[in-house]
Each structure stands twice: as structure tokens, then as C-alpha cells.
Amino acid sequence: MTTTSKRAAFRALHESGCFVIPNPWDAGSGRLFQHMGFKALASTSAGLAWSLGRPDNAITRDDVLAHLTTLCAAVDLPVNADFESGFAKEPEGVAESVRLAVATGVAGLSIEDREVDAPHGLYEPAFAVERIRAAKAAIKATGQDVMLVARTEGLLRDATAVKPAIDKLVAFAEAGADVLFAPGVRDKGDIATMVRAVAPKPLNVVISWPGITVAELAELGVRRISVGGSLARVAWNAVIGAAEQLLAGSFDAFAAPPSKKLNDIFAKR
């Protein structure tokens, strides 16, 4: 699948229905999710950071660009980039980062309103909107059909700040964002309200906890579901558990499928 066809397929996925987009943290996990039948992928900044032996929010733009280039080349699926806050404060810097991201082959990319220099702070609404406008203009200048995902991190800092989050999403939609995203929304009523507020543009919801189903989210009108670093956490926790048993003198955790299964998966394109 060419980069152009990946981008067209990605946009088509957002036109109706609801789809799940898993978040690989390296080329191997991306190939695995492709083999399993997912229709698109999204990178995870946390998963990438852990794979590099760092905490979340401790990776550079160069790290991410190299990762996206590798991931896009490794799979025949559209890839949405977790592009954090665009690795710049000023709109001009965000625009430059976005141009570089588009060149990696991604089909979409997200820009957050989290402050680059103060990870626990958020940009004020007007400035955050200016940054989204700059990102959209940068994509348009490339002539490539890459979707812009605008996200506010407000609910991760204050779970009750639903109205400010919705107000930002609406402003981002008006500024040209193709998909809207507010990590941290959990209440079904709040999700439904967000869907209505940004319509007809699609809403992405990230799920990192059990207790809700894809069918329930689809019923609320959610168009896209991602899982952030959750699959990476599951993988790391499995390794930690197995290594703890190894330290204790047991090999019981090695009761896993034979290597042939993975070799067969990775031998396919």
C-alpha cells in the first residue's frame, strides 16, 4: 500500500461507523497488530519512551521522527502519530515540526495543548487555537492528505473540567482540526456530549481501563477508539512478572507459544 493510499484509507475510516486503533511501540508490535487484522495504527509516546528506557514525555522530536519513519515503512496500514505538543511552543515551530512529521509517511498526527516547557500546564485557549491553525496550514502547504487531530489534556489535570475541554475541542474544530480528542473523559454522558459538540467531525476516545465496550462507545457516537500506552503496559507487565519468577528460580512463566508462531507472523508482509 502506498503512502497516498494509506492516507486515503485512513480518511475513509473516519467517515462512518466506529473503529479501534491500537498503539504499537515499535515495528514488531506494529506488524503484529497488522497481522491480527486492525485497519490502522497509532503511535504512543509513552510506549516509545519506555522502549528507549525513558519515562513518558522524555523523548525528543528526532526520536519520534525516526520512530515514525520506521513504523510507517514497516506496515501496510495508515499510521497516526502521537506528536505530543509539536515539540515547539510558538506556532511557527509547531508548523516546522508538522512538516517534518508529514515527511515520515504518517496518515494523521495529533497536537496537544500541553505546554512544552511546563508539562503540567496547558496553553490558554486562544494560543492553543493559534497553534492548531499553524499545524493545519503546514499540512495544507505540503499538499498531502494528512489528518490533523487536536487534543486537549485538561481532563488529565482536572477530571471535572468537562465544559472547558469541550469548548477547546469546538474551537479546535473551527480552526481546522479533522479529529478531536480529550484524553481522560470517562462518563458516558460526557462522551455523548462531546460527540454532539464537535459533530460532524469525529471524536477519538482513548481507553486505558476495563469496564466499557467498543459497542457501547459506538452507540454513543464515538468514531475512533485508541488505547495509548495500554498495550505497551500490558507487555511490560508480562515481562516483569516473568522476570520476577526467573529471579525466584522458576521458569514457569516461559509457557508461551513457540518462536515459530512469531517467526511465521513476521515472515509475512
C-alpha positions in Angstrom: 0.0 0.0 0.0 1.4 3.4 -1.0 1.6 6.4 1.3 -1.1 8.1 -0.7 -3.4 5.0 -0.5 -2.8 4.7 3.3 -3.9 8.3 3.8 -7.0 7.9 1.7 -7.9 4.7 3.6 -7.4 6.5 6.9 -9.7 9.3 6.0 -12.3 6.9 4.8 -12.3 5.1 8.2 -13.4 8.3 9.8 -16.4 8.9 7.6 -18.8 6.5 9.3 -19.0 3.8 12.0 -16.5 3.2 14.7 -13.1 1.6 14.6 -10.4 0.6 17.1 -6.8 1.8 16.5 -4.2 0.0 18.6 -0.9 1.8 19.6 2.3 -0.1 18.7 5.5 1.0 20.3 7.9 -0.5 17.7 7.9 -2.1 14.3 7.4 -5.6 15.6 4.3 -4.7 17.6 3.0 -2.7 14.6 3.5 -5.8 12.3 1.7 -8.0 14.9 -1.3 -5.7 15.0 -1.5 -5.6 11.2 -1.4 -9.4 11.1 -4.2 -9.5 13.6 -6.5 -7.5 11.3 -6.6 -4.0 12.6 -7.2 -1.4 9.9 -5.0 1.4 11.2 -2.4 2.1 13.9 -1.4 5.0 16.1 2.0 5.5 17.7 2.3 6.0 21.5 4.7 8.5 23.0 4.7 6.6 26.3 5.3 3.2 24.7 8.2 4.6 22.6 9.7 6.3 25.6 9.6 3.0 27.6 11.2 1.1 24.7 14.1 3.6 24.8 14.5 3.2 28.6 13.0 6.6 29.4 9.9 7.9 31.2 7.0 9.4 29.2 7.5 12.9 28.0 11.3 12.4 27.8 11.7 11.8 24.1 12.9 14.2 21.5 11.5 15.3 18.2 14.3 13.4 16.4 13.4 10.3 18.4 9.8 10.5 17.3 10.5 11.3 13.7 12.9 8.3 13.4 10.3 6.1 15.1 7.5 7.2 12.8 9.7 6.7 9.7 10.5 3.1 10.8 6.9 2.3 11.8 5.3 3.7 8.6 7.8 1.7 6.4 7.2 -1.5 8.4 3.5 -1.7 7.9 0.9 -1.6 5.1 -1.5 0.3 7.3 -2.2 4.0 8.0 -0.3 5.4 11.0 -1.5 8.2 13.2 1.4 10.0 15.0 1.2 10.8 18.7 3.1 14.0 18.2 2.8 15.4 21.7 2.8 19.2 21.7 4.5 19.5 18.4 7.9 19.8 20.1 7.7 23.6 20.0 5.8 26.4 21.8 5.4 29.0 19.1 3.0 28.3 16.1 5.9 28.7 13.7 7.9 25.9 15.5 4.8 23.7 15.5 4.4 24.2 11.8 8.0 23.2 11.1 7.6 20.0 13.3 4.4 19.1 11.5 6.1 19.4 8.1 8.8 17.0 9.3 6.2 14.6 10.6 4.3 14.6 7.3 7.5 13.6 5.5 7.7 10.4 7.6 4.7 9.0 5.8 2.0 9.3 8.6 -1.6 9.5 7.7 -2.5 11.6 10.7 -0.9 13.4 13.6 -2.1 14.8 16.9 -1.1 18.1 18.5 -1.7 18.6 22.2 -2.3 21.8 24.2 0.2 20.8 26.9 2.9 23.3 27.5 6.3 22.2 26.1 8.2 23.9 28.9 5.8 23.2 31.7 4.4 19.7 31.3 1.7 20.2 33.9 0.4 23.3 32.3 -1.9 24.0 29.4 -1.7 26.7 26.7 -4.5 29.3 27.0 -7.4 28.6 24.6 -6.6 31.4 22.1 -2.9 30.5 21.9 -3.8 26.7 21.6 -6.1 27.5 18.7 -3.4 29.5 17.0 -1.1 26.5 17.2 -3.7 24.3 15.7 -4.2 26.7 12.8 -0.5 26.7 12.2 -0.4 22.9 12.2 -3.3 22.8 9.7 -1.7 25.4 7.4 1.6 23.4 7.5 -0.2 20.2 6.4 -2.0 22.1 3.7 1.3 23.6 2.4 2.7 20.1 1.9 -0.2 19.2 -0.4 -0.6 15.9 1.4 -3.8 14.4 2.7 -2.8 14.1 6.4 -5.4 14.3 9.1 -4.9 16.7 12.0 -6.0 15.5 15.4 -6.3 18.3 18.0 -6.4 17.3 21.7 -6.7 19.0 25.0 -5.1 17.4 28.1 -7.3 19.4 30.5 -9.2 16.4 31.8 -6.0 14.6 32.8 -5.4 17.5 35.2 -8.9 18.1 36.4 -11.5 15.4 35.6 -14.3 17.7 36.3 -13.3 20.3 33.7 -15.5 18.9 31.0 -17.0 22.2 29.8 -13.6 23.8 29.2 -12.4 20.7 27.4 -15.5 20.8 25.2 -15.1 24.5 24.5 -11.5 23.9 23.4 -12.4 21.0 21.2 -15.1 23.1 19.4 -12.6 25.9 18.9 -10.0 23.4 17.5 -12.6 22.0 15.1 -13.4 25.5 13.9 -9.7 26.1 13.4 -9.4 23.2 11.0 -8.8 20.1 13.1 -10.1 16.9 11.4 -10.5 14.8 14.6 -11.0 15.9 18.2 -9.7 14.2 21.3 -9.8 14.8 25.1 -8.0 12.1 27.0 -9.5 11.5 30.4 -13.2 11.6 29.5 -14.9 8.6 31.1 -18.5 9.4 31.8 -20.8 8.1 29.1 -22.9 11.3 29.2 -19.9 13.5 28.8 -18.7 11.4 25.9 -22.0 11.7 24.2 -22.0 15.5 24.8 -18.5 15.8 23.2 -19.6 13.8 20.2 -22.6 16.2 19.7 -20.5 19.3 20.3 -17.8 18.6 17.6 -20.2 17.0 15.1 -20.0 16.4 12.2 -16.2 16.0 12.9 -15.2 12.7 14.5 -14.3 12.2 18.2 -11.5 9.9 19.3 -11.7 8.4 22.8 -8.7 6.7 24.4 -9.5 3.8 26.7 -7.0 2.6 29.3 -9.3 0.9 31.7 -11.7 -2.1 31.7 -15.5 -1.9 32.0 -16.7 -0.4 28.8 -17.0 -2.0 25.3 -16.5 -0.9 21.8 -20.2 -1.4 21.1 -21.1 1.0 23.9 -18.7 3.6 22.6 -20.1 3.2 19.1 -23.6 3.7 20.5 -22.5 7.0 22.0 -21.3 8.1 18.5 -17.6 7.7 19.0 -15.9 7.3 15.7 -12.4 6.2 16.7 -11.1 4.4 19.8 -7.4 4.3 20.7 -5.6 2.8 23.7 -2.5 4.9 24.2 0.2 3.1 26.1 -2.1 0.4 27.4 -0.9 -2.4 25.2 2.7 -1.5 25.9 1.9 -1.5 29.7 0.4 -5.0 29.3 3.5 -6.2 27.5 5.9 -4.7 30.1 3.9 -6.1 33.0 4.0 -9.6 31.5 7.8 -9.3 31.1 8.1 -8.0 34.7 6.1 -10.9 36.0 8.1 -13.5 34.1 11.4 -11.9 35.2 10.3 -11.9 38.8 9.6 -15.6 38.6 13.0 -16.1 37.0 14.7 -14.2 39.8 12.9 -16.5 42.2 14.3 -19.6 40.4 11.3 -20.6 38.3 10.9 -20.9 34.5 7.1 -21.5 34.7 6.4 -18.1 33.0 8.0 -19.4 29.8 4.9 -21.4 28.9 4.4 -19.2 25.9 3.7 -20.0 22.2 6.8 -21.3 20.4 9.1 -19.0 18.4 7.7 -20.4 15.2 4.4 -18.6 15.7 6.2 -15.2 15.8 8.5 -16.1 13.0 5.6 -17.0 10.8 3.8 -13.7 11.6 6.9 -11.6 10.9 7.7 -13.5 7.7 4.5 -12.2 6.2 4.1 -8.6 4.9 
